[in-house]
Amino acid sequence: MAHSVGMCPLAMVFDQLKSSIGKMVFIAPALNQRGLMRYYFVRDSMKKKNPGIAVSWSNYREYLDEAAFLEDCQRQGRMARENYIEAGYFLETKDLDFAHSFDSVKDRILHVHGDCDQSVPLESLDVVFENRIIVPGGDHDLERPDFWNQWFPLAVEFLAK
């Protein structure tokens, strides 16, 4: 099981590991780092510049200043919730999309996603996994008991089959 950006390291080494991995559960996979990083940059920038504009996955490109984004990728000492993220991570992954890294094993993957995930919008994925659970009203973490009860038992069942 992997959640959010935890999918990226797995995608980077998956070719070496895929013969030893059976089934997998992807929870809100942040595979499209290229798009998501730009989306986060625009969303955060617009909160400061023009908080009246609601930035979404469908409109963030209208407000993207690519040069400013690339400059921001070099910024040191950045905080993301409670973790520091070094500029090297942004510089290394700013143009990567791991969406098709798992195409050869899509039948061994269960994709779980909340349909109200603002951190990794469902629309950010340009791949559809055949086994998936979309949690109505679900957020990014899907930890609330009412969300958990909708997907966790089914994930266990999927892994046990």
RASUL-V67928 format. One record per helix or strand. SS is the DSSP state (H for helix, E for strand). FROM is the first residue (numbers start at 1). LEN is the number of residues. If there is no record, write none. Layout:
BEGIN
ss,from,len
SS,FROM,LEN
SS,FROM,LEN
END
This chain:
BEGIN
ss,from,len
E,2,2
H,6,15
E,24,4
H,33,17
H,60,4
H,66,8
E,78,3
E,83,3
H,87,7
H,103,6
E,109,6
H,122,3
E,131,5
H,145,16
END
